[in-house]
Amino acid sequence: MPRDKVSFTDLATATYCPRQLYYDRREDDREPPPEATVQIDLAFRYPELRDLDDAALAAEPIDRPPAEYRAVLARLADRADWKSLSSPTHTRVFLDGRDARGVAHKVLGAIGADAPRDDGGTPTGDPPVPVIVSPGEPPERGVWEPQSVRAVAAMHALSWQEERRIRRALVEYPAHGVVREVSLSVRRSGTYRRVLRSVRDMDGPPARLSGSAKCRECRHRTNCGVKTRSLRSVIGL
């Protein structure tokens, strides 16, 4: 029997804190907060942002001083894939894979009917690259594990959809003007599979992360760990 597909968002949340996912699923509104959305939108405005003066740039939701931010965008412009990153053809692409589904904020390269194929229908040329855009600050090196798992999910889903191997993704942190590469490794695939199993098997609140620094910023911190009692237990049945 086929298993339910898991969303990229659920995979990323479970990687960060499985208990947070449990409480998220009990809410009706699971849209990202506005402050996250405006930072994600920066990734689609690089050419415009490069032309803003300091005063206008300071009013944007960036996490660097204007001159420094403009300098990092100038360095990004030296990348071979700058044109695709700054003016992507495919944006907010819904990827429907075998095990997971979700949105890649950008896909660099040709996909679907636009992808070149040989006479046998096999895709040719460079494989497309899914791009995940994240609000907030990047780590000193690499990407945070939730974004790594989301990127792996996007690679697997795009591979399934395009019927070709996708072994590379990008993660953008546009508030800092940083782009990091994520390659499909055995370790990353193993982490993805572990998180996928844990999400599928979740049927109650996972163990609490007692004393974790993550708890201080969690919007569920006031009710996380509160034990609820059923009506049967209250009336002694």
C-alpha distance (Angstrom), angle and dihedral (degrees) to the residues before:
residue distance angle dihedral
M1 . . .
P2 3.83 . .
R3 3.78 116.1 .
D4 3.79 122.6 -127.1
K5 3.77 115.2 -93.0
V6 3.79 115.2 -114.0
S7 3.79 122.7 -137.9
F8 3.79 121.1 -118.0
T9 3.80 88.2 -123.5
D10 3.81 93.0 55.3
L11 3.80 90.6 49.4
A12 3.80 92.4 51.0
T13 3.81 92.7 45.7
A14 3.81 92.9 48.3
T15 3.79 89.9 50.3
Y16 3.80 89.6 55.4
C17 3.81 96.2 40.8
P18 3.83 125.6 -18.9
R19 3.78 90.9 -157.7
Q20 3.80 90.9 56.2
L21 3.80 88.7 56.0
Y22 3.80 90.3 51.3
Y23 3.80 91.2 56.1
D24 3.81 93.1 40.2
R25 3.80 89.8 57.9
R26 3.80 90.2 57.4
E27 3.80 91.8 60.0
D28 3.80 125.9 88.0
D29 3.81 95.3 -148.5
R30 3.79 112.4 57.1
E31 3.78 98.4 158.8
P32 3.83 115.9 133.2
P33 3.81 114.8 -99.4
P34 3.82 116.1 -93.4
E35 3.81 92.7 -112.2
A36 3.82 89.4 58.9
T37 3.80 93.3 46.5
V38 3.80 95.0 53.2
Q39 3.81 91.1 50.9
I40 3.81 91.6 49.1
D41 3.81 89.3 51.2
L42 3.81 89.3 60.0
A43 3.81 88.3 73.6
F44 3.81 89.2 68.4
R45 3.81 95.2 49.2
Y46 3.82 105.6 55.3
P47 3.84 97.2 124.4
E48 3.81 91.0 48.7
L49 3.81 92.9 46.0
R50 3.81 91.9 51.8
D51 3.80 89.8 59.6
L52 3.82 97.6 49.4
D53 3.78 120.2 106.2
D54 3.80 120.6 -123.6
A55 3.80 95.4 -93.1
A56 3.80 94.0 50.7
L57 3.80 92.7 42.9
A58 3.80 91.5 50.4
A59 3.81 88.4 58.0
E60 3.81 90.9 58.3
P61 3.85 121.5 90.9
I62 3.81 93.5 -102.6
D63 3.80 124.2 138.0
R64 3.81 98.4 -144.9
P65 3.82 133.0 67.3
P66 3.83 110.3 -89.6
A67 3.82 96.8 -109.0
E68 3.80 91.8 47.5
Y69 3.79 92.1 46.8
R70 3.79 91.6 50.3
A71 3.82 88.9 50.7
V72 3.82 93.8 52.8
L73 3.80 90.2 49.1
A74 3.80 88.2 52.3
R75 3.81 88.7 54.4
L76 3.80 90.3 48.7
A77 3.79 88.3 53.3
D78 3.82 88.3 63.5
R79 3.81 90.9 64.0
A80 3.79 117.2 108.4
D81 3.81 89.6 -127.4
W82 3.82 95.4 47.4
K83 3.81 94.1 113.7
S84 3.81 91.6 53.4
L85 3.80 92.6 43.6
S86 3.78 95.6 48.0
S87 3.81 97.8 39.0
P88 3.81 105.5 23.2
T89 3.79 119.4 -173.4
H90 3.79 94.0 -151.9
T91 3.81 116.2 47.5
R92 3.79 132.3 173.6
V93 3.79 91.1 2.6
F94 3.80 116.8 -173.9
L95 3.80 108.9 -134.5
D96 3.79 118.4 -161.1
G97 3.79 110.4 -165.4
R98 3.78 134.3 174.1
D99 3.82 94.7 -95.4
A100 3.80 106.5 11.0
R101 3.77 140.4 29.6
G102 3.76 135.6 -167.5
V103 3.77 147.1 112.7
A104 3.78 127.8 -56.7
H105 3.79 105.6 -157.8
K106 3.80 89.8 -143.3
V107 3.78 136.7 4.1
L108 3.79 115.4 -156.7
G109 3.79 114.8 -150.4
A110 3.78 134.6 20.6
I111 3.80 120.7 -42.2
G112 3.78 137.2 174.9
A113 3.78 116.2 -2.1
D114 3.81 90.4 -6.6
A115 3.82 93.3 62.2
P116 3.83 115.0 101.7
R117 3.80 114.8 -117.6
D118 3.78 135.9 -175.6
D119 3.79 124.4 -119.6
G120 3.79 89.9 -82.9
G121 3.77 93.2 54.6
T122 3.80 95.3 -107.5
P123 3.83 114.2 143.0
T124 3.80 114.6 -110.2
G125 3.78 134.4 -167.2
D126 3.77 128.1 36.7
P127 3.81 114.5 -20.1
P128 3.81 117.4 -112.8
V129 3.79 119.5 -100.0
P130 3.82 121.4 -136.2
V131 3.80 115.9 -142.9
I132 3.79 125.0 -152.9
V133 3.80 116.8 -162.3
S134 3.79 117.7 -152.3
P135 3.79 130.8 -170.6
G136 3.77 119.4 -135.9
E137 3.77 133.9 32.7
P138 3.81 126.8 -30.6
P139 3.80 122.0 -131.3
E140 3.80 118.2 -104.5
R141 3.79 89.4 -97.8
G142 3.77 133.3 14.7
V143 3.78 121.3 -11.8
W144 3.78 135.6 -59.9
E145 3.81 113.4 -89.6
P146 3.85 95.6 -113.0
Q147 3.80 89.3 56.2
S148 3.81 90.2 45.0
V149 3.82 90.8 55.0
R150 3.80 91.2 45.8
A151 3.82 90.2 50.1
V152 3.81 91.5 50.2
A153 3.81 89.8 49.2
A154 3.81 89.1 51.9
M155 3.81 91.9 49.0
H156 3.81 92.4 50.4
A157 3.81 92.7 45.4
L158 3.80 93.2 47.9
S159 3.82 89.9 47.1
W160 3.80 89.9 53.0
Q161 3.79 92.8 46.0
E162 3.81 96.7 45.2
E163 3.81 95.4 36.4
R164 3.79 93.4 -128.9
R165 3.79 137.3 96.1
I166 3.79 115.6 -87.2
R167 3.78 111.9 -170.1
R168 3.79 103.0 162.8
A169 3.80 135.8 61.9
L170 3.78 136.5 166.9
V171 3.79 129.8 -134.5
E172 3.79 117.4 -157.4
Y173 3.79 126.0 -158.4
P174 3.82 96.9 -170.2
A175 3.82 97.0 178.3
H176 3.82 85.3 66.3
G177 3.80 98.7 31.4
V178 3.80 91.2 -120.2
V179 3.82 127.7 143.0
R180 3.81 120.4 -172.9
E181 3.79 130.0 -172.2
V182 3.81 122.8 -129.5
S183 3.79 118.2 -163.5
L184 3.79 123.6 -162.0
S185 3.80 104.4 -108.0
V186 3.80 132.7 169.2
R187 3.81 90.3 -109.6
R188 3.79 94.3 50.4
S189 3.80 92.3 46.0
G190 3.80 89.8 49.9
T191 3.80 91.8 52.2
Y192 3.79 90.4 48.4
R193 3.81 92.2 51.4
R194 3.81 91.7 47.8
V195 3.80 92.5 51.4
L196 3.81 91.2 44.4
R197 3.82 90.4 55.3
S198 3.79 92.7 46.7
V199 3.81 92.3 52.0
R200 3.79 93.1 47.5
D201 3.80 92.0 47.8
M202 3.81 95.2 46.5
D203 3.80 108.8 119.5
G204 3.79 100.0 148.7
P205 3.80 141.0 13.8
P206 3.82 111.1 -53.7
A207 3.78 120.8 -133.7
R208 3.77 114.7 -63.5
L209 3.81 118.8 -109.6
S210 3.77 93.7 -124.5
G211 3.78 113.1 -152.1
S212 3.80 93.8 -3.9
A213 3.80 118.3 154.2
K214 3.80 86.4 -132.3
C215 3.80 89.8 70.0
R216 3.80 94.2 64.4
E217 3.81 92.9 65.4
C218 3.81 97.5 36.5
R219 3.79 116.8 113.0
H220 3.81 89.1 -146.1
R221 3.79 94.8 57.9
T222 3.81 93.9 106.9
N223 3.80 94.7 57.6
C224 3.79 102.6 24.0
G225 3.78 108.9 117.8
V226 3.81 95.3 15.4
K227 3.78 108.1 140.7
T228 3.78 114.9 -135.1
R229 3.77 122.4 -154.0
S230 3.76 124.8 -143.5
L231 3.79 122.8 -128.0
R232 3.80 89.4 -111.9
S233 3.81 91.6 58.1
V234 3.80 92.5 46.3
I235 3.79 94.0 54.6
G236 3.79 93.6 38.1
L237 3.80 101.5 -111.7
